[in-house]
Amino acid sequence: MKKLHISLSVMIPLIFIVFLYSVNFEFISILELKLSDLVQRSSPQKTGTVPIVIVAVDDRSIEEVGRWPWPRDEVAKLIEKISKASPKVIGVDIIFPEKTRTMADSLREEIKKSFNLFFGIGEERLDSFFRLFLKRSENVHPEDDALGDAIARAGNVILGYHFITNEEDLTEIGGKAEKRSPTLPRPYGAVKGKSEYLDKITAYGVLEDIPAISKNARSGGFFNVVMDADGTVRRVPTAFYFDGDFYPSLSIELARSYLDIPYAALIVSDYGIDGVKLGKTFVPTDDNGFIRLKYLGPKRTFPYVSAADVIKGRADMSHFKDAVVLIGVSAVGVGDVKVTPMGNIYPGVEIHATAVENIVTGNIFFAPGWIEVINIFLIIVLGVAFGILLSRIGPFLGISLTAAAALGYTLFFRYLFLEKNVAVTMIYPTATLLTVYISVTTTKYFAETKRKRFIQRAFSHYLSPFVIEQLIVDPGRLTLGGEKKELTVMFTDLAGFSMVSERFPPEDVVGILNEYFTSMTDIILAHNGTVDKFEGDAVMAFFGAPVQTPDHALQAVRAAYEMQLKLKGLWAKWKEEDKPAMPMRIGINTGPMVVGNMGSVNKMNYTVMGDSVNVAARLETAGKLYGSDILIGDETKKAAEGEFAVRELDLARVPGRETPVKIYEIFGKRDEMDEAGLKVLGLFKEGRELFVKRDFEGAKRVFEQIIEIDPDDRPSRLYIERCEKFTASPPGDSWEGISELIIK
């Protein structure tokens, strides 16, 4: 194979794969993520090294304390009890964006509705009235104050808030969100580098806690997460750009407080966000400031404590000492539940716990922008190396190596992903191996086909097509010799062809033969036969080789029957062309024979030889005597008698053979036999039995009955002649009913 073909067969799929990788079709990206999820789920569950405890408002908490949201003084009790256990930091994955509705608030709303309904006084005038006379009651919200005081006493509470990342959501949320807020916790303490890549991390508003609650918190961070195109949370942002500043996430702030770091620094490089600096700890991110989480296991991998147990004093408070405590809602119907790689029902608060664990330990997937270059490098190197290897081996070994290479790369990906936290591409290198295999193998196939065609063209004038195939597959098989098999052989001959050759010009004779041979050959090949040779007007064919067919005898009879029908169709056509109708005799025999390449070293033919072949040739000749279209031997009869009506014509000794041969005639298809035909079969069998028993007069009377039914039945007329002969001159005592065939 030319080197150019190999190079193209490798380069074309490589260019295609690199193109797909560059375009980054969404469905491929989702498939890539799903496969990495599968790898992540296959890893053993791990126990976190950072003491993190989740206090969950679960179903039991709602059953015992009351439906959610709880009165804020209950949340205050929860924080106070946790604080007394001396946790390192408390994170609240709950937001309180509105003031608690008091009785005065409810009364004011009812009065406003009534005055507007009965007196037509607008809400703006009523608001002025209430501000004048009920000014003090507007600022009385004891539950909010209680929660704010509890947060102040704890001194280590970090609250969560939510950024609105598109303006449509800002409109839908309405008055609960602000486009800017002076009450937000402090932004990142330092921002280094450029900040020009802000498209995906810009916020348009914020949904935050009311000042009465948030003013005494140590800090705060947003608890937004990022859902990929399939709705799965694999990443969390570390920064959002809002109102001129970068703000940290809840997990960053919890990690910073746990590590006693005074501030966090956001590092922005020329290509985007590089990561977050927490003292000596560097948290790598992607260009948009997202970190890909490395989940430790399925939900509830972190220890959970029911909020009801904390409030009721049943919890073991020793778990909270020096720990990161996260408060969140996990109750069915009200809890924050997300889809993650570890399951479709995963508490949102545990996502933040995972993020804190990853940040503090540095156990984070490493996926910087330049990993794209590494991925393309892997695609090209694997493709070129594998293409060179495939060009030197066969397709079956190639598919085995392709499967092994794909498995090897999958294990390599799993090692990098789970042990080294490097998220390289999995699909594209694997797809490269497969497409390069298909491309190289296809190229080799077409090149091999071209070589075969060359051999066929070069030797078609000297060797038979089957021998050429042998030469292509295995040139060493083109030695003389054969093997013994049980096959079926067929001989045909056109009656009266010699007279036609004398009467018609040679070109007309050739035209008749070509049309005849084409029709007969098509039928033979349709029944898995092999045309051995044409001799004058005769055809020799055999069945069961080179393609082994268990029903070769039946196929041969079927072919013969169809050939006779086809010939009758040709007669009608030849009659219109003023050409003669020539009957065809067919002889078929089944038995052991030698099949293989026979001839000389320089000229050979794939053919059959043996006694069974000679018998078939004699059966075809015997058709002249019996006036039969298709004569078959004993073994062929056994295979065909289920589908065809067969009558035994004779037990005869053919020239060149001592052992007599039973001769049978294909009388027609069983399902096409009429009453007259069935009667002829029965009478002929009866006449043959009488003939063999030497009752020649009785046999003659039976055969004469057949002539009355079918005057053209040649075998019956033959037996009438024999009966008359043996009646006049009976055979000797040694006669066994065997006839001597002298026809040539």
C-alpha positions in Angstrom: 0.0 0.0 0.0 1.3 3.4 -0.9 2.4 5.6 2.0 0.2 8.4 0.7 -2.9 6.3 1.2 -1.8 5.5 4.8 -1.1 9.1 5.6 -4.5 10.2 4.3 -6.3 7.4 6.1 -4.8 8.7 9.3 -4.9 12.5 8.7 -8.5 12.7 7.5 -10.1 11.2 10.7 -7.6 13.3 12.8 -8.7 16.5 11.2 -12.3 15.5 11.6 -11.9 14.7 15.4 -10.0 17.9 16.0 -12.7 19.8 14.2 -15.4 18.2 16.4 -13.4 19.0 19.5 -13.0 22.6 18.4 -16.7 23.1 17.6 -17.6 21.4 20.9 -21.1 20.2 20.1 -23.3 20.2 23.1 -24.5 16.6 22.9 -20.9 15.4 22.8 -20.0 17.6 25.8 -22.9 16.1 27.7 -21.8 12.6 26.8 -18.3 13.5 28.0 -19.6 14.7 31.3 -21.9 11.6 31.7 -18.9 9.3 31.2 -16.8 11.2 33.7 -19.8 11.0 36.2 -19.7 7.2 35.7 -16.0 7.1 36.4 -16.5 9.3 39.5 -19.3 7.0 40.8 -17.1 4.0 40.3 -14.6 5.3 42.8 -14.8 4.1 46.4 -16.6 6.3 48.9 -14.2 8.4 50.9 -14.4 10.0 54.3 -13.7 13.7 54.5 -10.6 14.9 56.4 -12.1 18.3 57.2 -14.6 18.2 60.2 -17.8 19.2 58.5 -21.2 18.6 60.0 -24.6 19.3 58.3 -27.5 20.4 60.5 -30.5 19.5 58.4 -34.0 20.8 58.6 -35.3 17.4 57.7 -38.8 15.7 57.7 -38.6 14.9 61.4 -37.6 18.5 62.2 -40.7 19.8 60.4 -42.9 17.2 62.1 -41.6 18.2 65.6 -41.0 21.9 65.3 -43.5 22.9 62.6 -43.9 23.5 58.9 -41.2 25.5 57.1 -40.3 28.3 57.2 -40.0 28.3 60.9 -40.4 31.4 63.1 -37.0 33.1 63.2 -36.7 32.8 66.9 -36.6 29.0 66.4 -33.7 29.5 63.9 -32.1 31.7 66.6 -32.4 28.9 69.1 -30.7 26.5 66.6 -27.8 28.8 66.1 -27.4 29.5 69.8 -27.3 25.8 70.7 -24.8 25.1 67.9 -22.6 28.1 68.9 -22.4 26.7 72.5 -20.7 23.6 71.2 -17.7 25.8 70.0 -17.7 25.2 66.2 -15.0 26.8 64.1 -17.5 28.4 61.8 -21.3 28.2 61.1 -22.6 28.5 57.5 -26.2 29.2 56.8 -27.5 27.9 53.5 -30.8 29.6 54.0 -31.9 33.1 53.0 -34.2 35.6 54.9 -35.0 38.3 52.3 -38.1 39.7 54.0 -39.1 41.0 57.4 -41.2 38.7 59.6 -44.8 39.5 59.1 -46.2 40.8 62.5 -49.8 41.3 63.7 -49.4 45.0 63.1 -48.4 44.3 59.5 -51.5 42.1 59.0 -53.8 44.7 60.6 -52.3 47.5 58.5 -52.9 45.4 55.2 -56.5 44.7 56.2 -57.2 48.4 57.0 -55.7 49.4 53.6 -57.9 46.9 51.7 -61.1 48.0 53.6 -60.5 51.8 53.1 -59.7 51.3 49.5 -62.8 49.1 48.9 -65.4 51.3 50.8 -64.0 54.8 50.6 -61.8 54.7 47.5 -58.8 56.0 49.4 -55.6 55.0 47.5 -52.8 53.0 49.1 -50.3 55.9 48.8 -52.4 58.2 51.0 -52.9 55.4 53.5 -49.2 54.6 53.6 -48.6 58.3 54.6 -51.2 57.9 57.3 -49.6 54.8 58.7 -46.1 56.2 58.6 -47.4 59.2 60.7 -49.4 57.3 63.3 -47.9 53.8 63.3 -44.3 54.7 62.8 -43.0 52.8 65.8 -44.9 49.6 65.0 -43.2 49.3 61.5 -39.9 48.7 63.1 -41.0 46.2 65.7 -40.0 42.7 64.4 -38.8 40.8 67.5 -38.2 37.5 65.7 -35.8 39.1 63.2 -34.1 40.9 66.1 -33.8 37.6 68.0 -32.1 35.9 65.0 -29.8 38.9 64.5 -28.9 38.8 68.2 -28.1 35.1 68.1 -25.8 35.6 65.1 -24.1 38.4 66.9 -23.5 36.3 70.1 -22.2 33.4 68.0 -19.7 35.7 66.3 -18.7 33.1 63.7 -21.8 32.9 61.4 -21.4 33.2 57.7 -24.7 33.9 55.9 -25.5 32.9 52.3 -27.2 35.1 49.6 -28.1 34.6 46.0 -26.9 36.5 43.0 -29.3 37.1 40.1 -27.4 36.3 37.0 -29.7 37.6 34.3 -32.0 40.5 34.1 -35.2 38.5 33.3 -34.9 36.8 36.7 -34.4 40.2 38.3 -37.8 41.3 36.9 -39.6 38.2 38.0 -38.3 38.4 41.6 -39.3 42.0 41.8 -38.9 43.8 45.1 -37.1 41.0 46.9 -33.9 41.6 44.9 -31.8 44.7 44.6 -29.6 45.9 41.8 -27.1 47.1 44.3 -26.9 46.7 48.1 -24.7 48.4 50.7 -25.4 45.5 53.1 -23.5 42.9 51.2 -20.5 41.4 53.0 -17.2 42.5 52.0 -15.9 41.6 48.5 -12.6 39.8 47.8 -9.8 41.4 49.8 -7.5 41.6 46.8 -7.9 41.2 43.0 -4.7 40.6 41.1 -4.4 40.7 37.3 -6.9 41.7 34.6 -10.6 41.5 35.0 -11.8 41.7 31.4 -13.4 38.2 31.2 -16.6 38.8 33.1 -19.4 37.6 30.7 -20.2 34.4 32.7 -19.7 35.8 36.2 -21.5 39.1 36.1 -24.5 39.4 38.4 -27.4 41.9 37.8 -29.0 41.8 41.3 -28.8 40.1 44.7 -31.3 38.4 46.9 -29.9 38.8 50.4 -30.8 38.7 54.1 -32.5 41.7 55.7 -30.1 44.0 57.5 -31.5 43.1 60.9 -30.2 39.6 60.4 -27.1 40.1 58.3 -25.6 43.1 60.1 -24.0 41.0 62.8 -22.7 38.1 60.7 -19.0 37.6 60.4 -19.2 37.4 56.7 -21.3 36.1 53.8 -21.0 34.4 50.5 -23.3 33.6 47.6 -24.5 30.0 47.3 -25.2 29.9 43.6 -24.2 26.7 41.8 -23.7 26.0 38.1 -25.9 23.5 36.3 -24.4 22.0 33.1 -26.5 21.6 30.0 -28.0 18.3 31.3 -29.1 19.9 34.6 -26.3 18.4 36.7 -24.3 20.3 39.3 -20.6 19.5 38.8 -19.2 23.0 39.3 -19.6 25.9 41.7 -18.4 29.5 41.1 -15.9 31.1 43.4 -16.6 34.7 42.3 -19.3 36.9 40.9 -18.7 40.4 39.6 -21.4 42.8 40.9 -21.6 46.6 41.2 -17.9 47.1 40.6 -16.5 44.4 42.9 -15.8 40.7 43.0 -17.6 38.7 45.7 -16.7 35.3 47.1 -18.9 32.2 47.4 -20.2 30.8 50.7 -17.8 27.8 50.4 -14.8 30.2 49.9 -15.7 32.2 53.0 -16.3 29.1 55.1 -12.9 27.7 54.0 -11.2 31.0 54.7 -12.7 31.2 58.2 -11.9 27.6 58.9 -8.2 28.3 57.9 -8.1 31.5 59.9 -7.1 33.5 56.7 -7.8 37.2 57.1 -8.8 37.6 53.4 -9.1 35.8 50.2 -7.4 37.0 46.9 -8.9 36.4 43.5 -6.2 35.9 40.9 -7.1 37.0 37.3 -4.7 36.3 34.4 -4.7 37.4 30.8 -7.0 34.6 29.7 -9.5 34.8 32.6 -9.7 33.8 36.3 -6.8 31.7 37.4 -7.8 30.8 40.9 -8.3 31.9 44.5 -5.5 32.4 47.0 -6.3 31.5 50.7 -3.0 32.2 52.5 -0.6 29.6 51.3 -3.4 27.6 49.7 -4.1 28.1 46.0 -7.5 27.0 44.7 -7.3 26.5 40.9 -10.3 27.3 38.8 -11.3 27.4 35.1 -11.3 30.6 33.1 -14.7 31.6 34.6 -13.7 31.0 38.2 -15.6 27.7 38.5 -14.2 24.8 40.4 -15.3 21.3 39.5 -16.3 19.4 42.5 -14.8 16.1 43.5 -17.6 14.4 45.3 -16.6 12.0 48.1 -19.6 9.8 47.7 -23.4 9.7 47.4 -25.7 11.8 49.5 -25.2 11.8 53.3 -21.5 11.1 52.9 -21.0 13.9 55.4 -22.4 13.5 58.9 -25.9 14.8 59.3 -27.7 16.0 62.5 -31.4 16.7 62.6 -32.2 20.3 63.5 -34.9 19.0 65.8 -32.4 17.0 67.8 -30.3 20.1 68.3 -33.2 22.3 69.4 -34.7 19.5 71.6 -31.2 18.8 73.2 -31.0 15.3 71.9 -28.0 15.7 69.6 -24.4 14.8 70.5 -23.0 18.3 70.5 -19.4 17.1 70.6 -19.5 16.6 66.8 -19.7 20.4 66.4 -16.5 21.3 68.3 -13.9 23.0 66.0 -16.0 21.9 63.0 -17.5 23.6 60.0 -21.3 23.5 60.6 -23.6 24.0 57.7 -27.3 24.6 58.3 -29.6 23.8 55.4 -33.0 22.4 54.5 -33.3 18.8 53.2 -37.0 18.0 54.0 -39.0 16.6 51.1 -40.9 19.2 49.2 -39.2 22.2 50.7 -35.5 21.3 50.7 -32.9 22.5 48.2 -32.3 19.3 46.1 -30.0 19.1 43.0 -28.9 16.6 40.4 -25.3 15.7 40.8 -22.9 13.0 39.4 -23.6 11.0 42.5 -27.4 10.9 42.3 -30.5 12.7 41.1 -31.6 13.7 44.6 -28.7 15.4 46.4 -29.1 18.0 49.1 -27.8 21.4 48.0 -26.3 22.0 51.4 -24.1 18.9 50.9 -22.8 20.4 47.6 -21.5 23.4 49.6 -20.0 20.9 52.2 -18.2 19.2 49.3 -16.9 22.5 48.0 -15.5 23.4 51.5 -13.8 20.0 51.8 -12.3 20.3 48.3 -11.0 23.8 48.9 -9.5 23.2 52.3 -7.8 19.9 51.2 -6.8 21.1 47.7 -8.6 18.0 46.4 -10.0 19.8 43.3 -10.2 18.7 39.7 -7.5 20.6 37.8 -8.9 21.9 34.5 -7.1 25.1 33.4 -7.6 26.7 30.0 -4.4 25.2 28.6 -5.7 21.7 29.2 -7.4 22.2 25.7 -3.9 22.1 24.2 -3.1 18.8 26.1 -6.3 17.3 24.8 -5.5 18.1 21.2 -2.0 16.8 21.7 -3.4 13.5 23.0 -5.8 13.2 20.0 -3.0 13.8 17.4 -0.3 11.6 19.1 -2.7 8.7 19.7 -4.1 8.9 16.2 -0.7 9.0 14.4 0.9 6.3 16.5 -2.1 4.0 16.2 -2.5 4.6 12.5 1.2 3.6 11.9 0.6 0.4 13.9 -2.7 -0.5 12.2 -1.1 -0.2 8.8 1.3 -3.1 9.6 -1.3 -5.6 11.0 -4.5 -7.3 9.8 -8.1 -6.1 10.5 -8.9 -8.8 13.1 -5.7 -8.1 15.2 -6.4 -4.4 14.6 -9.9 -4.5 16.1 -8.5 -6.4 19.1 -5.7 -3.8 19.6 -8.3 -1.0 19.1 -10.4 -2.4 21.9 -7.3 -2.9 24.1 -6.1 0.7 23.4 -9.6 2.1 24.1 -9.7 0.2 27.4 -6.1 1.3 28.2 -7.0 4.9 27.6 -10.1 4.6 29.7 -8.0 3.3 32.6 -5.5 6.1 32.0 -8.3 8.7 32.1 -9.6 7.1 35.3 -6.2 7.3 36.9 -5.7 10.9 36.0 -9.3 11.8 36.9 -9.4 10.1 40.3 -5.8 10.1 41.5 -4.3 13.2 39.9 -7.5 15.3 39.6 -6.8 16.1 36.0 -9.9 16.2 33.8 -8.6 15.5 30.3 -11.0 14.5 27.5 -12.2 10.9 27.4 -14.4 10.7 24.3 -12.2 12.3 21.6 -9.1 10.2 22.0 -11.2 7.1 22.2 -13.2 8.2 19.1 -9.8 8.9 17.4 -8.7 5.3 17.9 -12.0 4.0 16.5 -12.2 6.3 13.5 -8.5 5.8 12.6 -9.1 2.0 12.8 -12.1 2.3 10.5 -10.3 4.6 8.1 -7.0 2.6 7.9 -8.9 -0.7 7.6 -11.2 0.6 4.9 -8.3 2.0 3.0 -6.4 -1.3 3.2 -9.6 -3.1 2.1 -10.0 -1.0 -1.0 -6.3 -1.4 -1.8 -6.6 -5.2 -1.3 -9.7 -5.2 -3.6 -7.7 -3.3 -6.2 -4.9 -5.9 -6.0 -7.5 -8.7 -6.3 -8.9 -7.1 -9.4 -5.5 -6.9 -10.9 -4.9 -10.6 -10.3 -8.3 -11.5 -11.8 -7.7 -9.5 -14.9 -4.2 -10.9 -15.3 -5.2 -14.6 -14.9 -8.8 -14.7 -16.1 -7.7 -16.0 -19.5 -5.8 -18.9 -17.9 -7.6 -19.9 -14.7 -11.2 -20.4 -13.7 -12.8 -17.8 -11.4 -12.8 -20.0 -8.4 -9.1 -20.9 -8.8 -8.4 -17.2 -9.1 -10.2 -16.7 -5.7 -8.0 -19.4 -4.3 -4.9 -17.7 -5.6 -6.0 -14.4 -4.0 -6.7 -16.0 -0.6 -3.9 -18.5 -0.5 -1.5 -18.8 -3.5 -0.1 -22.0 -1.9 -3.4 -23.8 -2.5 -2.8 -23.7 -6.3 -1.2 -27.1 -6.2 -2.6 -30.2 -7.9 -4.8 -32.4 -5.9 -8.3 -32.7 -4.4 -10.4 -34.1 -1.5 -13.1 -36.8 -1.4 -16.6 -35.5 -0.7 -20.2 -36.5 -1.2 -21.5 -34.2 -3.9 -24.1 -34.2 -6.6 -23.2 -33.9 -10.2 -25.4 -32.9 -13.2 -24.9 -33.5 -16.9 -27.2 -32.0 -19.6 -27.5 -32.4 -23.4 -29.6 -31.0 -26.1 -31.2 -33.6 -28.4 -30.8 -33.0 -32.1 -28.2 -30.3 -31.7 -26.0 -31.9 -34.4 -28.7 -31.5 -37.0 -29.3 -27.8 -36.0 -25.5 -27.2 -36.4 -25.8 -28.5 -40.0 -28.9 -26.5 -40.9 -28.1 -23.1 -39.5 -25.1 -20.7 -40.0 -22.5 -20.9 -37.2 -23.3 -17.4 -35.9 -26.9 -18.4 -35.4 -25.8 -21.6 -33.7 -23.6 -19.6 -31.3 -26.4 -17.2 -30.6 -28.7 -20.1 -29.7 -26.1 -21.7 -27.5 -25.2 -18.5 -25.7 -28.9 -17.8 -24.9 -29.3 -21.4 -23.7 -26.1 -21.5 -21.6 -26.9 -18.2 -20.0 -30.4 -19.3 -18.9 -29.2 -22.6 -17.6 -26.2 -21.2 -15.8 -28.3 -18.6 -14.0 -30.5 -21.3 -12.6 -27.6 -23.5 -11.6 -25.9 -20.7 -9.8 -29.2 -19.7 -8.1 -29.2 -23.1 -6.5 -25.6 -22.8 -5.2 -24.3 -25.0 -8.1 -20.9 -24.7 -9.7 -20.7 -24.8 -13.5 -17.7 -27.0 -14.3 -17.6 -26.8 -18.1 -19.4 -26.5 -21.4 -18.7 -29.1 -24.0 -20.5 -28.5 -27.3 -24.2 -28.2 -26.3 -23.6 -30.1 -23.0 -23.3 -28.6 -19.5 -21.5 -30.2 -16.5 -22.2 -28.8 -13.1 -21.9 -30.0 -9.5 -23.5 -29.0 -6.2 -22.0 -29.0 -2.6 -18.6 -27.5 -3.5 -16.8 -25.2 -3.2 -19.6 -23.9 -0.9 -20.7 -26.7 1.4 -24.5 -27.1 1.2 -26.2 -30.0 3.1 -29.1 -30.2 0.7 -27.0 -30.2 -2.5 -28.9 -33.2 -4.0 -32.3 -31.6 -3.6 -30.9 -28.3 -4.9 -29.7 -30.1 -8.0 -33.1 -31.6 -8.7 -34.8 -28.3 -8.2 -32.4 -26.7 -10.6 -33.0 -29.4 -13.2 -36.8 -29.0 -12.9 -36.5 -25.2 -13.3 -34.2 -25.7 -16.2 -36.7 -27.8 -18.1 -39.4 -25.2 -17.5 -37.1 -22.4 -18.6 -36.2 -24.4 -21.8 -39.9 -24.6 -22.7 -40.1 -20.8 -22.4 -37.1 -20.6 -24.8 -38.9 -22.9 -27.3 -41.8 -20.4 -27.6 -39.3 -17.6 -28.3 -37.3 -19.7 -30.7 -40.4 -20.7 -32.6 -41.2 -17.0 -33.2 -37.6 -16.6 -34.5 -38.0 -19.6 -36.8 -35.5 -21.6 -34.7 -36.0 -25.3 -33.8 -37.1 -26.6 -30.3 -34.5 -29.0 -28.9 -35.4 -31.2 -25.9 -32.9 -31.4 -23.1 -31.9 -34.5 -21.2 -30.5 -34.3 -17.7 -28.8 -36.9 -15.6 -28.1 -36.4 -11.9 -26.3 -38.6 -9.4 -25.2 -38.2 -5.8 -22.2 -40.0 -4.2 -18.6 -39.8 -3.2 -16.2 -38.1 -5.6 -13.0 -36.2 -5.7 -13.2 -32.4 -6.0 -10.3 -30.1 -6.4 -7.7 -28.6 -8.8 -6.9 -31.1 -11.5 -4.8 -30.9 -14.6 -1.2 -29.9 -15.1 1.1 -27.7 -13.1 0.7 -24.9 -15.7 -3.0 -25.5 -16.5 -5.6 -26.7 -14.0 -9.3 -26.7 -13.5 -11.5 -27.0 -10.4 -13.6 -30.1 -11.2 -14.9 -33.4 -9.9 -14.0 -37.0 -10.8 -15.0 -40.5 -9.8 -17.4 -43.3 -10.4 -20.4 -41.3 -9.2 -19.6 -38.7 -11.9 -19.5 -41.4 -14.5 -22.9 -42.7 -13.4 -24.4 -39.2 -13.8 -23.1 -39.0 -17.4 -24.6 -42.4 -18.1 -28.0 -41.4 -16.7 -28.0 -38.4 -19.0 -27.3 -40.7 -22.0 -30.0 -43.2 -20.8 -32.6 -40.4 -21.3 -32.5 -41.3 -25.0 -33.7 -44.9 -24.2 -36.4 -44.0 -21.7 -37.5 -40.7 -23.3 -37.2 -39.0 -19.9 -36.3 -35.4 -19.2 -34.6 -35.9 -15.8 -33.0 -39.2 -14.6 -31.5 -39.5 -11.2 -29.6 -42.1 -9.1 -30.6 -43.8 -5.9 -29.0 -41.3 -3.4 -30.4 -38.3 -5.2 -33.9 -40.0 -5.2 -33.7 -40.2 -1.3 -33.1 -36.5 -1.1 -35.7 -35.5 -3.6 -38.7 -37.8 -3.1 -40.2 -35.7 -0.3 -40.8 -32.8 -2.7 -40.9 -34.5 -6.1 -42.9 -37.5 -7.4 -40.3 -40.1 -8.4 -40.8 -43.4 -10.3 -38.3 -46.2 -10.4 -37.6 -47.0 -14.1 -35.1 -49.7 -14.1 -32.2 -51.6 -12.5 -29.5 -51.4 -15.2 -25.9 -52.2 -15.7 -24.3 -49.2 -17.4 -21.2 -49.4 -19.5 -17.9 -49.3 -17.6 -19.5 -50.5 -14.3 -20.2 -54.0 -13.0 -22.6 -53.0 -10.2 -26.1 -52.2 -11.5 -27.6 -48.8 -11.0 -31.2 -48.0 -10.0 -32.6 -45.5 -12.4 -35.3 -43.1 -11.3 -37.3 -40.5 -13.2 -38.5 -37.1 -11.9 -42.2 -37.4 -12.8 -43.2 -33.9 -11.4 -43.7 -32.0 -8.2 -45.9 -33.8 -5.7 -48.1 -30.8 -5.1 -48.7 -30.4 -8.8 -49.7 -34.0 -9.6 -53.1 -34.7 -11.0 -55.2 -37.8 -10.6 -54.1 -39.3 -14.0 -50.4 -38.8 -13.1 -50.8 -40.4 -9.7 -52.6 -43.4 -11.4 -49.7 -43.7 -13.8 -47.2 -43.8 -11.0 -49.2 -46.6 -9.2 -49.7 -48.7 -12.3 -46.0 -48.4 -13.3 -44.9 -49.6 -9.9 -47.3 -52.5 -10.2 -46.1 -53.4 -13.7 -42.4 -53.2 -12.6 -43.0 -55.6 -9.8 -44.8 -58.1 -12.1 -42.0 -57.7 -14.6 -39.3 -58.5 -12.0 -41.3 -61.6 -10.9 -41.3 -62.8 -14.5 -45.1 -62.3 -15.0 -44.5 -60.7 -18.3 -48.0 -61.1 -19.7 -49.5 -59.5 -16.5 -46.9 -56.8 -16.6 -47.7 -56.1 -20.2 -51.4 -55.7 -19.5 -50.6 -53.1 -16.7 -48.3 -51.1 -19.0 -50.9 -51.1 -21.7 -53.3 -49.5 -19.2 -50.8 -46.7 -18.8 -50.6 -46.2 -22.5 -54.4 -45.8 -22.6 -54.0 -43.0 -20.0 -50.8 -41.5 -21.5 -50.0 -42.7 -25.1 -46.7 -40.8 -25.0 -45.3 -42.6 -21.9 -42.0 -44.0 -23.4 -40.9 -46.1 -20.4 -44.2 -48.1 -20.6 -43.8 -48.7 -24.3 -40.2 -49.9 -23.6 -41.5 -52.4 -21.0 -44.2 -53.6 -23.4 -41.5 -54.4 -25.9 -39.4 -56.2 -23.2 -42.5 -58.2 -22.0 -43.2 -59.3 -25.6 -39.5 -60.3 -26.0 -39.3 -62.3 -22.8 -42.7 -63.9 -23.4 -41.4 -65.2 -26.7 -37.9 -66.0 -25.3 -37.8 -66.2 -21.5 -34.6 -65.1 -19.8 -32.4 -67.7 -18.0 -32.7 -68.7 -14.4 -29.9 -66.3 -13.3 -31.9 -63.3 -14.6 -32.5 -60.8 -11.7 -34.4 -58.1 -13.6 -31.3 -56.3 -14.5 -31.1 -54.5 -17.9 -28.1 -53.9 -19.9 -27.7 -50.3 -21.2 -25.8 -50.3 -24.5 -26.7 -46.7 -25.5 -23.7 -44.4 -26.1 
